[in-house]
Amino acid sequence: MPVRSALAGTVLAVAAVAAASTFGSNLVRLVHTPKLYGQTWDLAVDTQFGRLPPETTVPFLQPQKGVTGWTYGDHLNVTIAGKNVATIGLAPGQGRETWPKIAEGRAPAAPDEIALGTKTLALAHKHVGQTLVVTPQGETDGQPMHIVGRAVFPFFGQGDFNPTGLGEGAAIQDPPRGATPDDRPGYNFVLVRVSAQGATPASIATFRDNLAHAQGVCPQDQVCNVETAKRPVDILNYSRIQTTPVALAGLLALLAVATVAHLLVTSIRRRRRDFAVLKTMGFVRRQVSAAVAWQATTLVVLALIVGLPLGAAAGRWVWQVFADRIGIAPNPHIPLVTLLLFIPVAIAVANVLAAGPGWVAGRLKPAPVLRTE
């Protein structure tokens, strides 16, 4: 195998490993970081079709350990560009209002303002700053609304109906109570912010237990879940394949190992005369083995110098494209620790691979080789 071909193959293998590791680390980070998929609160109490009456919800939340504020909300549906869009309406509770992650622009601050997911914006062929017609569920007349933000949505949905998720969904200010005759008091859910003290597993378990025994808060005929992570359906799917890029990186690393091993074995066969000359000049077995080890080390170091930055940049670019497609803020993360640890591991593996061919080269008898040459 020519050295140039081996070097090119090893560079490509190293770059592929770095790219797969970079993409994989970002995927794992997305799955396990609620803020990246739109959740900016700590706990959510969701009744689905039920209602949380403020007159009993406030006295329950105020004394709970670590609770610093909350925002009320309702599950809604609107029609945008002829398609039904899952929507949430948020209303002030205590402290600042908590909206899904705003990737561009700002959160709605008036009844005629709306924030949309990336895919929903694309469906409507609109951008932040433009106006579109929104038709509330059950109504025939649409109303113009100003698009003030592009949001990333966690899971909000009722039963098996189409939920929000990442780039799909809309968020508005919740319509005032009593806007229609059939309005019922209360809200479908409440988004709760807690301090570090209230975010411990023990505190969350206590919150759940207290809610289960609270009188007049949760509806008796509906679920009343306390959720720490409202993962969209896509995130649940990604969680099942989050180890795939890591496995791919492992396979590519094996390919790089096989390339180096093949080069060493081939070079020993092709350069028998060179090794025989070195031994004739006085090289001992240890020195010949060291020459083979240096060959492997040099090859791997050159591949690392070129391949690691190239692969990290490629992985970062692929992640940005992927993030834009699913509707989240890219925020690419390069796993520097992993990539830096790859350097000594790769060099150590190269020297281990060189041990066998080096031993064979060291035992080479120069006289028979030179006679045949």
N, C-alpha and C positions, 0 to 999 in steps of 0.2 A: 504494500500500500504506500503510495507516495506520501511524503510528509505533508505537502500542501493540502492534499485531499483529506488526510487525517486531521490536520489542524482545522480545516474548514468544517468538517463533520463534528469535531469536538466543540467548536465555537457555537455551531447551530444547536447542538444538544444542550450546552450550558445555557444559552439564551432561552431555549424553550423551557428548561427547568425554572429559570428565573421568572419568565413570563407567567408560567402556570402557578408558581408560588405566589406571585404578586396578585394575580386575579383571585386565587383561592383564599388568600388572607383577607382580601376585601369582601369576598362573599361571606366568609365566616363572621367577619365584623358586622356586616349588614344584618345577618340573621340574629345576632345576639345583642344588637344595640338598638333599642326601641326608638331613640331619637332619629336614627338614620331612616327608619320607615315611617316617620311622621309623628310619633308619640312624644309630646312635650309635657306630659303629666306623669304622675306616679301610679295612681290607682284609678280605676273606672268602676263605678257601680251602675250596671246596665240592667234594666228591666225588660228589654225588648219592646213588647207591646204595652207594658204596664206603665204606671206613673209613680213618681217620687214626689209627694206633697212637700213643698218648701216649709210649711208650718211644722212638720215633724222632722224633716231632713236636717234643717239648720240646728235644732237642739241636739240631734244625734252627732253631727259632724264636729261641732264646736269643742266638745270635751275630749275628742279622740286624740290619742298620743301622737304628736308630731304633725298633725294636720295644720297647714299654713294657709290654705285657700282652696276654693273650688269654683267650677263653672258648670252651669246647667246646660242641658242640650236635649234636642229632639231628633228622632229619625224622620226624615222627610223624603219626598221625591219630587223632582221637577222634570220638565221636558225641555231639552236643549237640542236644537237642530234636528227635531223629529225623533229623538231618542230619549228614553227614560233614564235619568241620571240619579243615582243614590246621593242623597244630600243630607247634611247635618245643619241644624240651626242651633246656634250657641247663644246663651244669655248670661248676663253677669250674676255671679254668686257672691263670693267674698274674695277680695283682693283683685289682682289683675285677671283679665279674661285669658283663658288658655285655649289657643287655637292649634290645629295641626301645624306641622313644620312648614313655614313659608319659605320656599326656595327662591322666589322672585317677587318683588313688590312688597305688599303689606297685607295684614288681615282686614276683613271688612269692618268698617266703622259706622256704616249707615245702612238703612233698610234697602237702599237701591244699589248696594255693592255686593260683589260676589268673588270668591276665590275658587279656582278650578284646578283640577289635576292636569298634568301634561297631556295625557291621552285625550281627556275631555276637551281641552283647548284645541288639540289637533282635529278632533271630530267636528268642532264648530268652526274650524278655520279662523280662529281668533288668536290675539295676543294680549298680554297684559297691557292695560291702558285703553283697550277698545270697549265697545258696548255691544251687547247681544240681547236677544229677546228670550226671556225665561218664562215658562208657563207652569205655575204651581199645579200640583196634583189635584184633580177634580175640577179644575177651571178650564175654560175654553179660551180666555183672553190672556195673551202674554203681556209681560211688562218689561221695559228696557232696564237692564242692569249693567253697571259699570264694572268691568273686570279689573280688580285692584291687586290681585295676587295669584301666583301659581303655587299650589300647595302639594305636599306629599301626605297621602291619607293612610292612616292605619285602618283596621277593620271596623266599620260601622255598618250594621245591618240588622234586619228583623227576620228571624227564622231563616227560611231558605230563599228569601228574596235576594235580588242582586245587591251585593254590598259595595261599599267604597273599598279602595285598595290601591296604594301607591299612586299611580298616575290617573286613576279613575275616581271621580267624585266631585262634589261641590260643597262649599261651605258658605252660609249666609248668617246674618243675625236672625235669631229666632223671632218669628212673628209674635206680637204681643198676646198675652193671655186674653181670652174672650174676644178674639178677633172675629170668630164665627159662632153661631148659636150652639153648635155641637162641641165646642172646645171643652175639654175636661181640665181640671186644675192639675198642676204638677208637670213633671218633665220625665222623658224616657230614661235619661241617664244623667249622671253627674261625674265630672272629671275632677279628681282630687289631687292636690299637690301636698307632699309631705316633706318634712325635713329628713336629714340623714338618720336621726333617731327613730323616726316613724317608718323608715324604709327597711328596717331589719326584718328578717323572716318572722321573728317572734311578735313584733309589733303588727305586722300584716295579719298574722294568724289571730291576734287579739281583735283587730278591726273586723275581720270576718265573723268571729264569734259574737262580738257585740252587735253587729248588724243582724245576725240571725235571730237574736233575742230582743231586738228593738221593736217596740210597739208602734204600729202605724206608719212605718217608713216604707218597707217593701210591700208590694201588692201580694195578696194571698194566692191569687190565681195565675201569677206569672213568675218566671225565673227572676232571680235578683243576684246576679253574679258579681263578685269582686275580682277584677282582672288587673294583673300587674303588667301584662303585655297584650295589646290588641293586635296580634299579628295578622296581616292580610293573607289571603289565600296563597298569593305568589310567594310570600316569605315562608309559609309552611311547606310549600313545594321545594323551595331552595334549601330548606333545612334538611331535606332528605337526600340531597345530592351535594351538600357542602364539602364532603370529603373527596368528591370525584376529582377536582383539580389537584388535590394533594396526591391522590393515587396516580394521576397522569404525570405529575412531576417525578414521582418515584420511578415510573416506567422510563421516562426520558433520561433520568439519571443512570439507569441501568444501560440504556443505549450508549450514553457517553462512556461508561466503564467498558462496555464491549468494544467500542471504537479504539480506546487507548490500548486495551489488551491485544486487539488484533494488530495494531501498529507495532507493538513491541515484539510480538511473535514473528511478524513478517520481517521486521528490521533485523532480527537476529539471523534469520535465514539468508537475507539478501546481503548482509554485511559481515558474513563470516570471515572474508579475507581481511577486512579492516580490523576486526578483533584479533585475528591471527597476527597481523603486523604489530598491533599494540603489545601483544604478549611477547613477540620477538624483541621489541624495544625495551622490555623490562617490566611491563604491567603485570601485577600479580592478580590472582582471582578477585580479591576484594576491590581492586581498582577498576577492573573490567565491570564488575557488578555495579559499582558506583556510577560508571559512565552510563549504563543502561538506566539506572535510577534517575540520573540527572536529565536524561532524554525525556523520560516520562514526566518529570517535574516541570521541565521547561515547556513541554507541550500543554500541560494542564494550566500552568500559570498564564501563558499567553491566551489560552481559551477563556480563562476567568477574567482577565483584564478587558477583553473585548466583549465576551458573551454576557457577563453579569449586568453591566450598564445597559447594553442593548436589550436584553431580555426584560429588565425592570421597566425600561421606557415603553417597550411593546405591551407589557402587562398593564401598565398604567393607562395607556391609550385604549386598549381593549375594554378595560373597566369603565372608562369614561363613556365610550360608545354604548356599552351595556346599560349603564346608569341612566343615560339620556333616553334610551329606548323604553325602560320600565318606568321612568318618570320620577326619579329621585335625584337629589343633589349628588354629584359625583364624589366629591371629597376623597380622592384616591389616596390610599395609604401604601407606602412602600415598606415591606417588612425588612428593614435594614439589619436587624439582629439575625434573622434567619439567613439572609444573603451573606452576611459577614461570617457566620458560622460555617457556611458552605465552603468557604475558602480553605481553612485548615483540614476539613473533612476530605475535600477533593484531593488535596496534596497528599494526605495520608493514604488515601485509597490508591492514588497513582504509584506511590512507593511500594505499597503491598503488591500491586499488580506487577511491578518491575522486579520483584524478588525472584519469581520463577524464571523468567527469561534471563535475568542477570546471573542466576546460578548456572544456567545452561551455557551462557556465553563465557563465564569464568572457567568452566571445565573444558572449553574448546582446546583441542590439540593443534598447535599452529603448523607443525610439519606436514601432516596429511592435507590440510587445507591449502597450504601454499604450493604443494606438489601438484594438486589437481588444478590449481589456477595457472 
